[in-house]
Amino acid sequence: MFAVYAVAFLCFVSAARSAPLACEKLLQPLDQLDPHHLDGTWALVAGSLNHQPSMEALKLRDSITMYFSNNTYTQINRFADQCQYLRYNISVEGGAFTFDVGNRFNLTGAFLYTSCPDCVVMQWDVKSKWRESLDLYLLSRRREVEQNEMQEFKDQLKCHQLPTPVLMDPTKELCPEEESRTAAQTEEGAAEQKS
């Protein structure tokens, strides 16, 4: 009987030691990110944050497209047949980034490690008078990722103690990159809703 307890204890100690090492790797910010690697269109595959009202707002979106071009970041949210276009300037230095949101709130973050070859993991640190949150987003050039890639992202969330992610439905249509005059919502109104 003692042997069974000893083996169980050793397994527990081994698992406890490997978890921090795994988290250390999964939470590692990238030292350098080639800005040209970001250029183009990315689909949000999954996201999680520790601000419950914002988590609920994320669930209302049918799809989210993120488009990077020449220090400009455009987030395109689809709500049924409506598209919302939010444009910001973004500064990327090494693996860290800062959004210019006109002093409405502070949004900084980092790109984290991922083994997925056509993915990026963005960590957002959001601070405003309405909200303080840590957000993690998995973006890919594809609409869905392999099971092992999703599991790696879920492990990152566990390391940050973030809730189960909101998964985007890959069958839902993405909005076009160019905004039409009738479907667009102004950046100011959208920023107030997001904060």
C-alpha positions in Angstrom: 0.0 0.0 0.0 2.9 2.3 0.8 4.2 1.8 -2.8 0.9 3.0 -4.3 1.0 6.2 -2.2 4.7 6.8 -3.1 4.0 6.4 -6.8 0.9 8.7 -6.6 3.0 11.3 -4.7 5.8 11.2 -7.2 3.3 11.6 -10.1 1.7 14.6 -8.3 5.1 16.2 -7.7 6.1 15.6 -11.3 2.9 17.1 -12.6 3.2 20.1 -10.3 6.8 20.8 -11.5 5.9 20.4 -15.2 2.9 22.8 -15.1 5.0 25.9 -14.2 7.5 25.0 -16.9 4.7 24.6 -19.4 3.2 27.9 -18.4 6.5 29.6 -18.6 6.8 28.6 -22.2 3.1 29.4 -23.0 3.2 32.8 -21.4 6.4 33.8 -23.0 6.1 37.0 -25.0 7.8 37.1 -28.3 11.1 39.0 -28.2 10.7 40.0 -31.9 7.9 39.9 -34.4 8.4 40.8 -38.0 5.8 43.5 -38.6 5.3 42.2 -42.1 4.2 38.9 -40.6 1.2 40.7 -39.2 0.2 42.3 -42.5 -3.1 41.1 -43.9 -6.3 39.5 -42.7 -6.7 37.4 -39.5 -9.8 35.7 -38.3 -10.5 35.6 -34.6 -10.8 31.9 -33.7 -11.2 32.2 -29.9 -10.9 34.7 -27.1 -11.2 35.0 -23.4 -11.0 37.8 -20.9 -11.5 38.3 -17.2 -14.1 41.1 -17.5 -17.5 39.4 -17.6 -19.5 42.1 -19.4 -16.9 42.2 -22.2 -16.9 38.4 -22.3 -20.7 38.6 -22.8 -20.3 41.2 -25.5 -17.8 39.0 -27.3 -20.4 36.2 -27.4 -22.7 38.5 -29.4 -20.4 38.8 -32.4 -21.0 36.3 -35.3 -17.4 36.8 -36.5 -14.4 39.1 -36.0 -11.8 39.9 -38.6 -8.6 41.8 -37.7 -6.7 43.5 -40.5 -3.1 44.9 -40.0 -1.6 47.2 -42.6 1.2 49.9 -42.2 0.8 50.5 -38.4 -3.0 50.5 -38.8 -5.2 47.9 -37.1 -8.8 47.4 -38.2 -11.2 45.2 -36.2 -14.3 44.3 -38.1 -17.2 42.8 -36.0 -20.2 41.1 -37.6 -23.5 41.2 -35.8 -26.0 39.3 -38.0 -26.1 41.4 -41.2 -24.4 44.4 -39.7 -20.6 45.2 -39.8 -18.8 47.4 -37.4 -15.4 48.8 -38.4 -13.0 50.0 -35.7 -9.7 51.6 -36.9 -6.7 52.4 -34.7 -3.1 53.1 -35.1 -0.9 50.4 -33.6 2.8 50.6 -32.6 4.7 47.3 -32.6 8.0 47.1 -30.9 9.6 43.7 -30.6 6.8 41.5 -29.4 4.9 44.3 -27.6 2.3 46.6 -29.0 0.3 49.7 -28.1 -3.0 50.9 -29.6 -3.6 54.6 -30.0 -7.2 55.0 -28.9 -7.2 58.7 -28.4 -6.8 58.7 -24.6 -10.2 57.0 -24.1 -8.5 54.1 -22.4 -5.1 52.4 -22.2 -4.6 49.3 -24.4 -1.2 47.7 -24.5 -0.2 44.1 -24.9 2.2 41.5 -26.3 2.3 38.7 -28.8 2.7 35.4 -27.0 4.3 32.1 -28.0 2.3 29.7 -30.2 3.4 26.6 -32.1 0.7 27.2 -34.7 2.4 28.3 -37.9 -0.3 30.6 -39.2 -1.6 32.0 -35.9 -0.8 34.8 -33.5 -1.8 35.0 -29.8 -2.5 38.5 -28.6 -2.5 39.4 -25.0 -4.3 42.7 -24.3 -4.1 44.7 -21.1 -7.0 47.1 -21.0 -7.4 49.9 -18.5 -10.1 52.5 -18.3 -12.4 54.0 -15.7 -15.0 51.4 -16.8 -12.9 48.3 -17.2 -9.6 46.6 -16.3 -9.0 43.3 -18.0 -6.6 40.9 -19.3 -7.7 39.5 -22.7 -6.2 36.6 -24.8 -7.1 36.2 -28.4 -6.2 33.4 -30.9 -6.0 34.7 -34.4 -5.3 32.6 -37.5 -5.2 32.9 -41.3 -7.7 30.0 -41.1 -11.2 30.1 -39.7 -10.5 27.1 -37.5 -7.4 25.5 -36.1 -6.4 22.0 -35.4 -7.4 20.4 -32.1 -3.8 20.4 -30.7 -3.5 24.2 -31.6 -6.7 24.9 -29.8 -5.6 22.9 -26.8 -2.4 24.9 -26.6 -4.5 28.1 -26.5 -6.7 26.7 -23.8 -3.6 25.8 -21.8 -2.5 29.4 -22.1 -5.8 30.5 -20.7 -5.4 28.2 -17.8 -2.0 29.6 -17.1 -3.5 33.1 -16.9 -6.5 31.7 -15.0 -8.9 33.0 -17.7 -12.3 31.4 -18.4 -13.2 28.9 -21.1 -12.8 30.7 -24.4 -15.6 32.0 -26.7 -15.2 30.1 -29.9 -16.1 31.8 -33.2 -18.4 29.9 -35.5 -16.3 29.2 -38.7 -19.5 28.9 -40.7 -20.5 32.5 -40.0 -19.6 35.0 -42.8 -16.8 37.5 -42.3 -17.4 41.1 -43.2 -15.7 42.6 -46.2 -12.4 44.5 -45.5 -13.8 47.7 -47.0 -16.6 49.3 -45.1 -19.8 50.3 -46.8 -21.4 53.6 -45.8 -24.7 52.1 -44.6 -23.2 49.3 -42.5 -20.5 51.2 -40.7 -20.6 52.4 -37.1 -18.4 55.3 -36.1 -15.3 54.5 -34.2 -16.2 56.9 -31.4 -19.6 55.2 -30.7 -18.0 51.7 -31.0 -15.2 52.6 -28.6 -17.7 53.8 -26.0 -19.5 50.5 -26.2 -16.2 48.4 -26.1 -14.8 50.3 -23.1 
